[in-house]
Amino acid sequence: MSLTPKEVMYMELMDLHCHSTVSDGSLSPTELARKARHIGLRAFALTDHDNIGGVEEAMKACEETGVEFVPGVEISAAFSRGTMHIVGYFLWEGRNGLSQKLEKLQEARAERNPLMVEKLRGLGLDISMDDVARQAGGDQIGRPHMAKALIEKGYVATINEAFNKYLAKGKPAYEEKFRFPPPEAISMIRDAGGVPGLAHPFTLEIDDSELDDLVVELRNQGLEALEVYSPEHNPDQIRLYQKLATQYGLVVTGGTDYHGANKPDVEMGIGRGNFRVPYALLGSLKKRRDELRSA
């Protein structure tokens, strides 16, 4: 079932996981705010990877469009198995301090990019950093821009194919980079007045028992929310994540992980057509934010 913009509006939906050109999305923060308004979302969060440079622009655009804005971030955290991302909601005081700490991750990305391009060249692919930078158009360079360069060169047909064949973790052109330990990523968000949550748990690539243990560990380290709803989560996973959130007192959140044209099969607010995150969930997140700030 697909939802029309009018249906989205009347259902009072939100999207708490969106990326702009400040990290690896294809729309600017302003364009995201306008898109949220156009499709009828009541609220959205900007959660760029390791970067809060678009927060002020998105906040201003939301004031103009009337969409409720949640200033956020998605921080890369060290994890030995799959990938762990800690998302922060409602960043407030201390944003400047957070931005300075995040510069270390941005530098790590910048250092990794040419290493991955060299690995691609070592695989016999005629690609350069200039090719990749042209795809980024002056914005922060990331793996989606490498994927687009590979498409332009005719080596792959889609962004997903580029990741599955070359760029994803464990693939031949992948290069590790510095990531903060989970407790530090969580602390950084809390210090900035935000609510830290675990994004899309399925990317951890661990079984249910291990996830239970990990959630307990992260909760003890200050985790406050769990991204239960994602277009990538199947019904069994949603039930499990909801159970864990309830059991360990975590706020339930959700979002599409929208990247625009850089992830073309996922649409803002509605995922692949039938995804939805009720705006009513935002009340619990605000309550937890207020509790943390008054503690």
Buried (B, 14 or more C-beta within 10 A) or exposed (E): EEBEEEBBBEBBBBBBBBBBBBBBBBBBBBBBBBBBBBBBBBBBBBBBBBBBBBBEBBBBBBEEBEBBBBBBBBBBBBBEEBBBBBBBBBBEEBBEEBBEBBEEBBEBBEEBBBEBBBBBEEEEBEBEBEBBBBBBEEBBBBBBBBBBBBBEEEBBEEBBBBBEBBBBEEEEBBBEBEBBEBBBBBBBBBBBBBBBBBBBBBBBEBEEEEBBEBBBEBBEBBBBBBBBBBBBBEEEBBEBBBEBBEEBEBBBBBBBBBBBEBBEEBBBBBBEEEBBBBBEBBEBBBEBBEEBBEE
